[in-house]
Amino acid sequence: MTASTAPTPTLPQASAPAPSVHVRAVITWLAIFPLVSVGMLLLAPISESWHPILRALVLTAVVVPLAVYAVVPRLLRVYGALARRRAAR
C-alpha cells in the first residue's frame, strides 16, 4: 500500500497592518486635493454664473465617487506594497 502525498498548502502572504487613521487621512487628502483642483479648473468656464452651492454639488458629485472607488484604493495598494517591502527588510 502506498501513501499518497497531498500537496502542502501554502500559507497566505502576510499582509501589512492596516494604515493608521493619520496615514489614511493623508492618503485621502492626496487623492482629493488634485481631483478638486483639476475639477475646479475644468468646471470654471461653464459654471461662472452658477450659484456656489450648485458648483460645489456638481464638483463633489464627480470627485467623491472617483476618489472613493478609484483613486484612494490605488493609493492604499501602493502604500501597502511599500509597507510590506519596508517590513521585509
VENLIN-V722905 format. One record per residue. N is the residue number from 0. SS is DSSP state (H for helix, E for strand, L for the rest). Layout:
N&SS / N&SS
This chain:
0&L / 1&L / 2&L / 3&L / 4&L / 5&L / 6&L / 7&L / 8&L / 9&L / 10&L / 11&L / 12&L / 13&L / 14&L / 15&L / 16&L / 17&L / 18&L / 19&L / 20&H / 21&H / 22&H / 23&H / 24&H / 25&H / 26&H / 27&H / 28&H / 29&H / 30&H / 31&H / 32&H / 33&H / 34&H / 35&H / 36&H / 37&H / 38&H / 39&H / 40&H / 41&H / 42&H / 43&H / 44&H / 45&H / 46&H / 47&L / 48&L / 49&L / 50&L / 51&H / 52&H / 53&H / 54&H / 55&H / 56&H / 57&H / 58&H / 59&H / 60&H / 61&H / 62&H / 63&H / 64&H / 65&H / 66&H / 67&H / 68&H / 69&H / 70&H / 71&H / 72&H / 73&H / 74&H / 75&H / 76&H / 77&H / 78&H / 79&H / 80&H / 81&H / 82&H / 83&H / 84&H / 85&H / 86&H / 87&H / 88&L
